[in-house]
Amino acid sequence: KKPENLPEHIREIGADSVTVYNWVYQTWFRIFDRKLPALTYREWGELDMGYMKTAESFARKAGAMFVPNVSMGFDNRSRYPAGTERNGVVGRNPADFESFARQTRAWADRNAADGFPRLVIVNSWNEWTEDSYLEPDDRFGYGYLDAVRRVFVQEAR
């Protein structure tokens, strides 16, 4: 379907919610423009926070609820031969992730429709080839999982 027909298609299939896999929605053009420097994780998150209203408006046109997500990162340069010019998102870290997770949760708390669960999708558990994973590692340890626990478990109480 063409993008302008997507709201109608979503209504046709009877979906009551829509989401996106990661923050690449509406930021793809910026991530892959090789004339521009790579986005930092913080810049990428700030762009996405600004696009949540756009996504919500799209969902409303489709008669559905928008379910936001918080993304881990995006750098798929490891999939391509050395020397291939590509951009990715650089500088991801648990502290910035936690900040965006908190903002996304607050958005979901404010915007969930009556009778609809307050949902946030966390991308992703183990997308190592895109530098997008929650699993513990040698660099950040349990930093990302600890951030998820603080924002979505401890603060939810």
MDTraj code that builds the backbone (N, CA, C; nanometers):
import mdtraj as md
import numpy as np

residues = "LYS LYS PRO GLU ASN LEU PRO GLU HIS ILE ARG GLU ILE GLY ALA ASP SER VAL THR VAL TYR ASN TRP VAL TYR GLN THR TRP PHE ARG ILE PHE ASP ARG LYS LEU PRO ALA LEU THR TYR ARG GLU TRP GLY GLU LEU ASP MET GLY TYR MET LYS THR ALA GLU SER PHE ALA ARG LYS ALA GLY ALA MET PHE VAL PRO ASN VAL SER MET GLY PHE ASP ASN ARG SER ARG TYR PRO ALA GLY THR GLU ARG ASN GLY VAL VAL GLY ARG ASN PRO ALA ASP PHE GLU SER PHE ALA ARG GLN THR ARG ALA TRP ALA ASP ARG ASN ALA ALA ASP GLY PHE PRO ARG LEU VAL ILE VAL ASN SER TRP ASN GLU TRP THR GLU ASP SER TYR LEU GLU PRO ASP ASP ARG PHE GLY TYR GLY TYR LEU ASP ALA VAL ARG ARG VAL PHE VAL GLN GLU ALA ARG".split()
xyz = np.array([
    [0.0841, -0.1199, 0.0000],
    [0.0000, 0.0000, 0.0000],
    [0.0877, 0.1250, 0.0000],
    [0.0390, 0.2282, -0.0654],
    [0.1090, 0.3560, -0.0629],
    [0.0880, 0.4199, 0.0739],
    [0.1862, 0.4975, 0.1229],
    [0.1719, 0.5576, 0.2573],
    [0.0416, 0.6332, 0.2781],
    [-0.0045, 0.7055, 0.1753],
    [-0.1287, 0.7817, 0.1940],
    [-0.2502, 0.6908, 0.2085],
    [-0.2397, 0.5644, 0.1659],
    [-0.3501, 0.4692, 0.1788],
    [-0.3420, 0.3855, 0.3056],
    [-0.2345, 0.3978, 0.3797],
    [-0.2187, 0.3142, 0.4981],
    [-0.3283, 0.3327, 0.6025],
    [-0.3708, 0.4545, 0.6350],
    [-0.4790, 0.4638, 0.7344],
    [-0.6031, 0.3851, 0.6930],
    [-0.6377, 0.3925, 0.5640],
    [-0.7545, 0.3176, 0.5162],
    [-0.7285, 0.1671, 0.5271],
    [-0.6096, 0.1232, 0.4933],
    [-0.5752, -0.0187, 0.5023],
    [-0.5838, -0.0675, 0.6473],
    [-0.5377, 0.0125, 0.7397],
    [-0.5429, -0.0256, 0.8815],
    [-0.6880, -0.0412, 0.9262],
    [-0.7743, 0.0488, 0.8814],
    [-0.9171, 0.0346, 0.9119],
    [-0.9738, -0.0922, 0.8489],
    [-0.9348, -0.1210, 0.7231],
    [-0.9860, -0.2384, 0.6521],
    [-0.9537, -0.3685, 0.7259],
    [-0.8340, -0.3777, 0.7820],
    [-0.7973, -0.5031, 0.8489],
    [-0.8455, -0.5080, 0.9930],
    [-0.9003, -0.3981, 1.0416],
    [-0.9596, -0.3973, 1.1749],
    [-0.8600, -0.3853, 1.2891],
    [-0.7418, -0.3318, 1.2623],
    [-0.6425, -0.3152, 1.3693],
    [-0.6891, -0.2083, 1.4669],
    [-0.6687, -0.2334, 1.5954],
    [-0.7063, -0.1313, 1.6937],
    [-0.5854, -0.0554, 1.7451],
    [-0.4645, -0.0965, 1.7017],
    [-0.3436, -0.0236, 1.7395],
    [-0.2392, -0.0357, 1.6295],
    [-0.1495, 0.0613, 1.6265],
    [-0.0376, 0.0605, 1.5333],
    [0.0880, 0.0993, 1.6095],
    [0.1992, 0.0533, 1.5593],
    [0.3281, 0.0882, 1.6181],
    [0.4328, 0.0847, 1.5087],
    [0.5541, 0.1101, 1.5457],
    [0.6674, 0.0986, 1.4549],
    [0.7725, 0.0135, 1.5233],
    [0.8557, -0.0520, 1.4449],
    [0.9546, -0.1437, 1.4987],
    [1.0617, -0.0716, 1.5803],
    [1.1061, 0.0410, 1.5297],
    [1.2059, 0.1203, 1.6018],
    [1.1961, 0.2661, 1.5580],
    [1.2854, 0.3480, 1.6054],
    [1.2787, 0.4908, 1.5773],
    [1.3144, 0.5273, 1.4342],
    [1.3466, 0.4304, 1.3519],
    [1.3815, 0.4622, 1.2140],
    [1.2641, 0.5283, 1.1421],
    [1.1417, 0.5037, 1.1926],
    [1.0239, 0.5723, 1.1394],
    [1.0510, 0.7225, 1.1398],
    [1.0347, 0.7847, 1.0266],
    [1.0514, 0.9287, 1.0087],
    [1.1954, 0.9780, 1.0268],
    [1.2907, 0.8916, 1.0600],
    [1.4299, 0.9373, 1.0735],
    [1.5215, 0.8668, 0.9743],
    [1.4657, 0.7759, 0.8951],
    [1.5444, 0.7001, 0.7979],
    [1.6265, 0.7932, 0.7095],
    [1.5621, 0.8981, 0.6580],
    [1.6298, 0.9923, 0.5686],
    [1.7541, 1.0513, 0.6348],
    [1.7480, 1.0767, 0.7627],
    [1.8595, 1.1408, 0.8338],
    [1.9700, 1.0405, 0.8656],
    [1.9334, 0.9184, 0.8996],
    [2.0326, 0.8168, 0.9331],
    [2.1184, 0.7821, 0.8116],
    [2.0574, 0.7727, 0.6957],
    [2.1294, 0.7228, 0.5786],
    [2.1783, 0.8301, 0.4829],
    [2.1658, 0.9554, 0.5184],
    [2.2201, 1.0617, 0.4346],
    [2.3708, 1.0704, 0.4600],
    [2.4496, 1.0193, 0.3654],
    [2.5953, 1.0136, 0.3853],
    [2.6615, 1.1502, 0.3783],
    [2.5877, 1.2514, 0.3347],
    [2.6432, 1.3867, 0.3317],
    [2.6439, 1.4484, 0.4714],
    [2.5653, 1.3909, 0.5607],
    [2.5542, 1.4420, 0.6978],
    [2.6335, 1.3527, 0.7925],
    [2.6806, 1.4079, 0.9025],
    [2.7487, 1.3225, 1.0006],
    [2.6495, 1.2255, 1.0642],
    [2.7027, 1.1168, 1.1161],
    [2.6169, 1.0183, 1.1831],
    [2.5415, 1.0856, 1.2971],
    [2.4180, 1.0433, 1.3158],
    [2.3391, 1.0929, 1.4285],
    [2.3915, 1.0333, 1.5580],
    [2.3898, 1.1114, 1.6637],
    [2.4160, 1.0530, 1.7945],
    [2.2854, 0.9921, 1.8451],
    [2.2970, 0.8997, 1.9372],
    [2.1780, 0.8377, 1.9943],
    [2.0868, 0.9435, 2.0553],
    [2.1444, 1.0401, 2.1229],
    [2.0634, 1.1453, 2.1848],
    [1.9886, 1.2267, 2.0798],
    [2.0565, 1.2641, 1.9699],
    [1.9901, 1.3380, 1.8623],
    [1.8766, 1.2546, 1.8020],
    [1.9041, 1.1264, 1.7821],
    [1.8045, 1.0370, 1.7238],
    [1.6809, 1.0284, 1.8136],
    [1.7035, 1.0114, 1.9435],
    [1.5915, 1.0050, 2.0371],
    [1.5117, 1.1331, 2.0416],
    [1.5801, 1.2470, 2.0377],
    [1.5102, 1.3753, 2.0386],
    [1.4251, 1.3923, 1.9138],
    [1.4787, 1.3492, 1.7983],
    [1.3982, 1.3528, 1.6762],
    [1.2724, 1.2688, 1.6932],
    [1.2895, 1.1475, 1.7452],
    [1.1746, 1.0589, 1.7599],
    [1.0723, 1.1142, 1.8578],
    [1.1168, 1.1687, 1.9691],
    [1.0212, 1.2246, 2.0644],
    [0.9356, 1.3305, 1.9954],
    [0.9948, 1.4056, 1.9038],
    [0.9208, 1.5060, 1.8282],
    [0.8228, 1.4462, 1.7290],
    [0.8492, 1.3242, 1.6820],
    [0.7617, 1.2603, 1.5832],
    [0.6457, 1.1832, 1.6461],
    [0.6428, 1.1717, 1.7767],
    [0.5349, 1.0939, 1.8389],
    [0.3978, 1.1554, 1.8110],
    [0.3889, 1.2866, 1.8075],
    [0.2594, 1.3489, 1.7768],
    [0.2175, 1.3158, 1.6335],
    [0.3136, 1.3140, 1.5412],
    [0.2842, 1.2778, 1.4025],
    [0.2333, 1.1348, 1.3949],
    [0.2991, 1.0448, 1.4656],
    [0.2578, 0.9045, 1.4654],
    [0.1194, 0.8882, 1.5272],
    [0.0952, 0.9600, 1.6339],
    [-0.0361, 0.9529, 1.6981],
    [-0.1444, 1.0042, 1.6036],
    [-0.1172, 1.1122, 1.5317],
    [-0.2125, 1.1677, 1.4364],
    [-0.2413, 1.0665, 1.3250],
    [-0.1373, 1.0015, 1.2758],
    [-0.1540, 0.8979, 1.1739],
    [-0.2439, 0.7867, 1.2268],
    [-0.2175, 0.7414, 1.3486],
    [-0.2968, 0.6333, 1.4077],
    [-0.4429, 0.6755, 1.4203],
    [-0.4657, 0.7992, 1.4643],
    [-0.6033, 0.8479, 1.4786],
    [-0.6772, 0.8465, 1.3448],
    [-0.6073, 0.8887, 1.2373],
    [-0.6674, 0.8855, 1.1031],
    [-0.7063, 0.7430, 1.0646],
    [-0.6309, 0.6465, 1.1170],
    [-0.6580, 0.5059, 1.0877],
    [-0.7615, 0.4474, 1.1829],
    [-0.8060, 0.5254, 1.2798],
    [-0.9021, 0.4758, 1.3778],
    [-0.8387, 0.3809, 1.4776],
    [-0.7110, 0.4007, 1.5035],
    [-0.6374, 0.3100, 1.5914],
    [-0.5612, 0.3885, 1.6975],
    [-0.5122, 0.3165, 1.7964],
    [-0.4298, 0.3728, 1.9036],
    [-0.2835, 0.3574, 1.8643],
    [-0.2034, 0.4597, 1.8880],
    [-0.0593, 0.4509, 1.8627],
    [0.0097, 0.3965, 1.9870],
    [0.0921, 0.2931, 1.9697],
    [0.1720, 0.2363, 2.0779],
    [0.3170, 0.2778, 2.0528],
    [0.3730, 0.3633, 2.1380],
    [0.5092, 0.4124, 2.1153],
    [0.6144, 0.3085, 2.1503],
    [0.7348, 0.3345, 2.1041],
    [0.8454, 0.2459, 2.1401],
    [0.9655, 0.3279, 2.1826],
    [1.0550, 0.2602, 2.2496],
    [1.1845, 0.3187, 2.2822],
    [1.2880, 0.2264, 2.2193],
    [1.3794, 0.2857, 2.1427],
    [1.4759, 0.2078, 2.0657],
    [1.6126, 0.2057, 2.1325],
    [1.6788, 0.0951, 2.1110],
    [1.8110, 0.0749, 2.1698],
    [1.9211, 0.1446, 2.0919],
    [1.9136, 0.1367, 1.9613],
    [2.0168, 0.1924, 1.8758],
    [1.9923, 0.1475, 1.7337],
    [2.0724, 0.1977, 1.6402],
    [2.0630, 0.1503, 1.5031],
    [2.1942, 0.1815, 1.4328],
    [2.2718, 0.0780, 1.4074],
    [2.3963, 0.0913, 1.3326],
    [2.4206, -0.0432, 1.2659],
    [2.3791, -0.0559, 1.1408],
    [2.3921, -0.1837, 1.0731],
    [2.5142, -0.1903, 0.9809],
    [2.6127, -0.1060, 1.0045],
    [2.7322, -0.1061, 0.9205],
    [2.8073, -0.2383, 0.9273],
    [2.7905, -0.3157, 1.0347],
    [2.8602, -0.4439, 1.0450],
    [2.8124, -0.5429, 0.9388],
    [2.7009, -0.5175, 0.8769],
    [2.6469, -0.6058, 0.7729],
    [2.7092, -0.5811, 0.6356],
    [2.7889, -0.4778, 0.6228],
    [2.8409, -0.4376, 0.4930],
    [2.9925, -0.4476, 0.4894],
    [3.0499, -0.4633, 0.3695],
    [3.1964, -0.4754, 0.3589],
    [3.2685, -0.3528, 0.4126],
    [3.3885, -0.3766, 0.4643],
    [3.4711, -0.2657, 0.5147],
    [3.4887, -0.1628, 0.4042],
    [3.4849, -0.0376, 0.4424],
    [3.5023, 0.0708, 0.3472],
    [3.3736, 0.1151, 0.2801],
    [3.2669, 0.0423, 0.3006],
    [3.1379, 0.0827, 0.2447],
    [3.0898, 0.2043, 0.3227],
    [3.0598, 0.3103, 0.2494],
    [3.0146, 0.4321, 0.3170],
    [2.8701, 0.4186, 0.3600],
    [2.8481, 0.4236, 0.4894],
    [2.7144, 0.4174, 0.5475],
    [2.7165, 0.4965, 0.6768],
    [2.6017, 0.5390, 0.7180],
    [2.5872, 0.6026, 0.8479],
    [2.5120, 0.5088, 0.9411],
    [2.5231, 0.5360, 1.0655],
    [2.4458, 0.4665, 1.1671],
    [2.4221, 0.5652, 1.2794],
    [2.3649, 0.5176, 1.3858],
    [2.3456, 0.5998, 1.5051],
    [2.4585, 0.5624, 1.6002],
    [2.5280, 0.6613, 1.6514],
    [2.6446, 0.6351, 1.7356],
    [2.6231, 0.6885, 1.8769],
    [2.6972, 0.6340, 1.9698],
    [2.6978, 0.6880, 2.1051],
    [2.5820, 0.6464, 2.1935],
    [2.5215, 0.5329, 2.1643],
    [2.4115, 0.4897, 2.2526],
    [2.4683, 0.4571, 2.3897],
    [2.3856, 0.4743, 2.4914],
    [2.4302, 0.4496, 2.6281],
    [2.3078, 0.4335, 2.7178],
    [2.3223, 0.3605, 2.8284],
    [2.2079, 0.3351, 2.9165],
    [2.1437, 0.4608, 2.9753],
    [2.2223, 0.5641, 3.0050],
    [2.1647, 0.6850, 3.0665],
    [2.0688, 0.7551, 2.9707],
    [2.1095, 0.7746, 2.8452],
    [2.0200, 0.8379, 2.7480],
    [1.9006, 0.7482, 2.7194],
    [1.9241, 0.6166, 2.7078],
    [1.8148, 0.5227, 2.6869],
    [1.7120, 0.5363, 2.7989],
    [1.7583, 0.5426, 2.9218],
    [1.6674, 0.5546, 3.0364],
    [1.5865, 0.6834, 3.0283],
    [1.6505, 0.7919, 2.9889],
    [1.5799, 0.9191, 2.9762],
    [1.4689, 0.9092, 2.8714],
    [1.4989, 0.8502, 2.7565],
    [1.3969, 0.8370, 2.6517],
    [1.2900, 0.7360, 2.6916],
    [1.3272, 0.6319, 2.7629],
    [1.2281, 0.5353, 2.8124],
    [1.1308, 0.6053, 2.9075],
    [1.1840, 0.6905, 2.9926],
    [1.0996, 0.7643, 3.0882],
    [1.0052, 0.8592, 3.0132],
    [1.0570, 0.9295, 2.9128],
    [0.9723, 1.0203, 2.8340],
    [0.8638, 0.9434, 2.7586],
    [0.9006, 0.8279, 2.7045],
    [0.8050, 0.7473, 2.6286],
    [0.6980, 0.6904, 2.7206],
    [0.7379, 0.6451, 2.8371],
    [0.6402, 0.5944, 2.9341],
    [0.5443, 0.7051, 2.9769],
    [0.5973, 0.8239, 3.0016],
    [0.5124, 0.9368, 3.0407],
    [0.4136, 0.9703, 2.9284],
    [0.4610, 0.9638, 2.8040],
    [0.3733, 0.9890, 2.6904],
    [0.2610, 0.8849, 2.6882],
    [0.2960, 0.7587, 2.7052],
    [0.1955, 0.6511, 2.7059],
    [0.0978, 0.6696, 2.8213],
    [0.1470, 0.7092, 2.9380],
    [0.0596, 0.7332, 3.0526],
    [-0.0430, 0.8435, 3.0226],
    [0.0013, 0.9479, 2.9536],
    [-0.0867, 1.0611, 2.9223],
    [-0.1835, 1.0326, 2.8076],
    [-0.1438, 0.9470, 2.7141],
    [-0.2169, 0.9355, 2.5883],
    [-0.2900, 0.8046, 2.5645],
    [-0.2819, 0.7095, 2.6544],
    [-0.3544, 0.5836, 2.6341],
    [-0.5041, 0.6116, 2.6355],
    [-0.5728, 0.5555, 2.5387],
    [-0.7179, 0.5731, 2.5308],
    [-0.7857, 0.5005, 2.6461],
    [-0.9009, 0.5498, 2.6864],
    [-0.9773, 0.4846, 2.7927],
    [-0.9999, 0.3378, 2.7573],
    [-0.9727, 0.2519, 2.8516],
    [-0.9926, 0.1093, 2.8306],
    [-0.8815, 0.0410, 2.7531],
    [-0.7813, 0.1155, 2.7098],
    [-0.6697, 0.0598, 2.6344],
    [-0.5487, 0.0523, 2.7275],
    [-0.4764, -0.0578, 2.7291],
    [-0.3610, -0.0663, 2.8198],
    [-0.2527, 0.0347, 2.7826],
    [-0.1828, 0.0808, 2.8829],
    [-0.0694, 0.1701, 2.8596],
    [0.0483, 0.0822, 2.8187],
    [0.0833, 0.0887, 2.6920],
    [0.1870, 0.0019, 2.6374],
    [0.3033, 0.0826, 2.5834],
    [0.4228, 0.0271, 2.5970],
    [0.5431, 0.0789, 2.5334],
    [0.6185, -0.0426, 2.4825],
    [0.6605, -0.0375, 2.3588],
    [0.7413, -0.1456, 2.3023],
    [0.8878, -0.1078, 2.3179],
    [0.9671, -0.2021, 2.3660],
    [1.1106, -0.1802, 2.3791],
    [1.1790, -0.2582, 2.2674],
    [1.2513, -0.1899, 2.1846],
    [1.3257, -0.2496, 2.0730],
    [1.4729, -0.2476, 2.1104],
    [1.5441, -0.3479, 2.1144],
    [1.5092, -0.4867, 2.0928],
    [1.5975, -0.5720, 2.1820],
    [1.5605, -0.6963, 2.2002],
    [1.6338, -0.7836, 2.2908],
    [1.7735, -0.8166, 2.2395],
    [1.7853, -0.8608, 2.1133],
    [1.9166, -0.9092, 2.0694],
    [1.9470, -0.8835, 1.9225],
    [1.9252, -0.7660, 1.8735],
    [1.9569, -0.7315, 1.7343],
    [2.1005, -0.6801, 1.7278],
    [2.1948, -0.7716, 1.7494],
    [2.3367, -0.7360, 1.7585],
    [2.3897, -0.6739, 1.6300],
    [2.3434, -0.7217, 1.5132],
    [2.3963, -0.6687, 1.3869],
    [2.3461, -0.5283, 1.3567],
    [2.2546, -0.4786, 1.4370],
    [2.2100, -0.3395, 1.4227],
    [2.2473, -0.2569, 1.5453],
    [2.3331, -0.3100, 1.6317],
    [2.3728, -0.2423, 1.7547],
    [2.2497, -0.1995, 1.8341],
    [2.1560, -0.2930, 1.8443],
    [2.0288, -0.2654, 1.9103],
    [1.9921, -0.3857, 1.9962],
    [2.0394, -0.3862, 2.1189],
    [2.0145, -0.5021, 2.2052],
    [2.0132, -0.4613, 2.3515],
    [1.9297, -0.5318, 2.4273],
    [1.9176, -0.5120, 2.5719],
    [2.0064, -0.6066, 2.6514],
    [2.0439, -0.7171, 2.5905],
    [2.1196, -0.8189, 2.6630],
    [2.2449, -0.7592, 2.7262],
    [2.2826, -0.8103, 2.8415],
    [2.4057, -0.7627, 2.9047],
    [2.5264, -0.7854, 2.8141],
    [2.6229, -0.6957, 2.8228],
    [2.7458, -0.7100, 2.7451],
    [2.8654, -0.6619, 2.8268],
    [2.9830, -0.6727, 2.7689],
    [3.1053, -0.6318, 2.8395],
    [3.1175, -0.4804, 2.8533],
    [3.0515, -0.4060, 2.7660],
    [3.0638, -0.2594, 2.7690],
    [2.9719, -0.1951, 2.8727],
    [2.8427, -0.2350, 2.8728],
    [2.7443, -0.1697, 2.9600],
    [2.6914, -0.2593, 3.0705],
    [2.7373, -0.3836, 3.0754],
    [2.6880, -0.4762, 3.1766],
    [2.5372, -0.4896, 3.1677],
    [2.4692, -0.4721, 3.2813],
    [2.3236, -0.4795, 3.2879],
    [2.2584, -0.3412, 3.2793],
    [2.3326, -0.2422, 3.2313],
    [2.2850, -0.1042, 3.2295],
    [2.1500, -0.0830, 3.1652],
    [2.1267, -0.1471, 3.0511],
    [1.9980, -0.1297, 2.9830],
    [1.8852, -0.2003, 3.0571],
    [1.9101, -0.3201, 3.1040],
    [1.8076, -0.3927, 3.1797],
    [1.7764, -0.3216, 3.3105],
    [1.8781, -0.2660, 3.3745],
    [1.8541, -0.1894, 3.4967],
    [1.7680, -0.0666, 3.4678],
    [1.7927, -0.0015, 3.3529],
    [1.7120, 0.1156, 3.3154],
    [1.5664, 0.0748, 3.2932],
    [1.5435, -0.0380, 3.2250],
    [1.4067, -0.0868, 3.2030],
    [1.3389, -0.1134, 3.3367],
    [1.4108, -0.1762, 3.4283],
    [1.3538, -0.2064, 3.5602],
    [1.3158, -0.0786, 3.6344],
    [1.4048, 0.0199, 3.6329],
    [1.3755, 0.1453, 3.7043],
    [1.2523, 0.2157, 3.6455],
    [1.2482, 0.2282, 3.5138],
    [1.1413, 0.3056, 3.4499],
    [1.0084, 0.2312, 3.4477],
    [1.0108, 0.1024, 3.4158],
    [0.8853, 0.0311, 3.3922],
    [0.8405, -0.0577, 3.5080],
    [0.9254, -0.0748, 3.6077],
    [0.8847, -0.1565, 3.7233],
    [0.8827, -0.0699, 3.8486],
    [0.9978, -0.0193, 3.8883],
    [1.0043, 0.0558, 4.0135],
    [0.9219, 0.1839, 4.0089],
    [0.9357, 0.2621, 3.9020],
    [0.8621, 0.3886, 3.8945],
    [0.7138, 0.3655, 3.8689],
    [0.6776, 0.2515, 3.8138],
    [0.5370, 0.2224, 3.7867],
    [0.4606, 0.1960, 3.9148],
    [0.5328, 0.1598, 4.0211],
    [0.4677, 0.1361, 4.1512],
    [0.4283, 0.2681, 4.2089],
])
top = md.Topology()
chain = top.add_chain()
for i, resn in enumerate(residues, 1):
    res = top.add_residue(resn, chain, resSeq=i)
    for name in ("N", "CA", "C"):
        top.add_atom(name, md.element.get_by_symbol(name[0]), res)
traj = md.Trajectory(xyz[None], top)
